[in-house]
Amino acid sequence: MSLIDIHPHVVSKDEKRYPRAPLGGKQSDWSSERPVSAEEMLRAMDEAGIERSVLVQASTCYGHDNSYVADTVAAHPQRFSGVFSVDVLAADAADKVRYWKGRGLAGLRVFVAGHTTQQDVRLDDPRSFPAWECAQQLALPICIQVRAAGLPQVEAMLQRFPRAKVALDHMARPDAAQPDRLLALRKYENLYLKLTTHNVHDLPVPFIERVVHHFGAKRVAWGSNYPAAKGELKDLLAAARNALSGLTEGEHDWIFSRTAAFLYTK
């Protein structure tokens, strides 16, 4: 099995070439205190035994300027794919989607809620529809970062864009005591779940196993969230493997490799 990490971030040490422009105006602590460059990411991947990573735009560091991710993917196409972010509410959002795809990036990220910003927007705002339609037409997977309260909006977009492959960052940080909102989305076959370090740390193992069995391992992919998640990459991988030790070898194959490859590296 060739390991693929579907959710790490890179941050350049060169702030002149790649200036900070975080969404909401406040840079995340992790990106200022423990940034990991492309070269450092490659070393961490080699140490962990990870063959490929799908770099996700660091929205709380660079906002919608995806230059560093694009340059990193261009420099190391055998090791990296990349997911970009645009202002999906802007009038030129579809043009920006086409531009960043032309720069070699393989997916769109829609960032609605994170640690440093709670944007006063809805995922299902009609102004975002042209960007979603463009991504759907271009067969670009769309990863979305929302919290559990936003899952009804996720469902609305799954209904409106049934041909879009949608990946749910951190599984929307679900509450294990109230699983129904997440589990009810199984019926949308275009939805995939990113099972990340947040989930490994925050959720009981039986709940994680329930989610995997409910959706099927083919619709779940592991992401480290490194270095936003504290610790060495190899240790984050080990923790995820330990949490999923009750699953079969075939399920591991999908979660740690094949689902990510299906979405981003075909």
FIDRENRO-61328 format. One record per residue (C-alpha): x, y, z. Coordinates in steps of 0.25 Angstrom, whole numbers, plus 2048, in hexadecimal, padded with zeros to 3 digits. Each point is the difference from the previous one (the first is absolute). Last residue first. Layout:
<atoms>
XYZ ...
</atoms>
This chain:
<atoms>
7E98267D4 80680880B 7F5808807 7F47F9804 8037F17FC 80E802806 7FA80580D 7F67F4801 80B7F67FC 80B80480A 7FE800810 7F17FF800 7FF7F67F4 80B7F7804 7FC80080F 7F37FB7FC 8067F57F9 8097FC80C 7F47FF808 7FC80A80B 8027FF80F 80E8077FF 7F980C7FC 80480880C 80E7FA800 8028047F1 7FB80E803 80A80180C 80B7FB7F7 7FE80A7F5 80080B80A 80D7FB806 8067FF7F2 7FC80F7FD 80780580D 7F780680A 7F580B801 7F58017F5 80180C7F8 80D7FA7FB 7FB7F67FC 7F17FF7FD 8037F17FF 7F57FC7F6 7FA7F27FF 7F67FD7F5 7F27FB801 7F67FD7F5 8067F27FC 8007FD80F 7F17FE800 7F680B804 7FA7F980C 80C7F7803 80A80C800 7F6808809 7FE7F4809 80F7FE801 80280F804 7F57FF80A 8067F3807 80E807800 7FB80C808 80180E7FA 80980C803 80E7FB7FE 7FE7F77F3 7F580A7FB 80A80C801 80B7F87FA 7F87FE7F3 7F57F77FA 7FC8087F3 7F37FB7FC 7FA7FE7F2 7F38057FA 7FC7FD7F2 7F87F4804 7F6808808 7F87F6808 80B80080A 7FC80E804 7F77FB80C 80C7FB807 80580E802 7F3806805 7FD7F3808 80D800809 7FB80880C 8097FA80B 80C7FF7F8 7FF80F7FD 8068027F2 80C8087FC 7FB8027F1 8067F37FC 80D806802 7FF8077F2 7F47FA7F9 8047FC7F2 7F68037F4 8017F97F3 7F68097F7 7F67F97F7 7F580280A 80180F801 7F3805805 7FD7F4809 80F800806 7FF80F801 7F37FF809 8067F5808 80C808803 7F780B805 7F97F7809 80E7FC805 80380E805 7FE7FD80F 80A7F57FF 80B80A7FD 8048047F2 80D7FE7F7 7FD7FB7F2 8087F87F6 7FB8017F2 8057F67F6 8038067F2 7F97F97F5 80180D7F7 7F18017FF 7FE7FE80F 80B80A803 7F980A7F7 7F27FD806 80680280E 80680D7FC 7F38057F9 7F87FB80C 80780980A 7F780C7FF 7F57F7803 8047FF80F 8007F1803 80D800808 7FA80C808 80880C803 80480880D 80E7FA800 8047FA80D 80F802800 80C7FC809 7FD7F2803 7F87FD7F3 7F38027F9 7FC8027F2 80B7FB7F7 7FD7FB7F3 80C7F87FA 8017FD7F1 8087F57FB 80B7FB7F6 80A80C7FF 8088017F4 80180F7FD 7F47FE7F6 7F87FB80C 80380D807 7FC8087F4 7F37F87FD 7FB80280F 80480F7FF 7F78017F4 7F57FA807 80280980C 7FF80D7F8 7F3805806 8067FD80E 7F87F7809 8097F47FE 80C808805 80A7F67FB 8087F5807 8097F57FA 8037F2802 80D7FA7FC 8077F37FB 80E7FC805 80A7F67FF 8027FD7F2 7FD80E7FC 80B806809 80480E7FA 7F28037FA 7F97FB80C 808809809 7FE80C7F7 7F17FE800 8007FE80F 80880D802 7F88087F6 7F27FD806 7FD80E804 7F17FE805 80380280F 80F7FE802 8027FC80E 7F27FD806 7FC7FA7F2 80C7F6800 7FD7FA7F2 7FF7F1801 80C7F87FB 7FC7F27FB 80C7F8805 8077F47FA 80A7F5804 7FE80080F 80A7F7807 80080980C 80F8047FF 7FE8037F1 7F4808803 80780880A 80B8037F7 7F78047F4 7F880980A 80D807804 8038037F1 7F28057FE 80180980C 7FA7FD80E 7FC80B808 8007FE80F 7FD80D808 7FA8097F5 7F87F57F8 7FC7FA80D 7FB80D807 7F68027F4 80280E7FA 7F580A803 7FA8097F4 7F37F87FF 8077F77F5 80F801801 8088097F7 80F7FC803 80A8047F5 8067F57F7 80C8067FA 80380980B 7FC7F680B 80A7F67FC 7FF7F680B 7F57F97F7 7F47F9806 7FB7F27FC 7F37F9805 7FC7F2801 7F37F97FD 7FF7F47F6 80C7F9805 8037F47F6 8077F3804 8037F77F5 7FB7F2804 
</atoms>
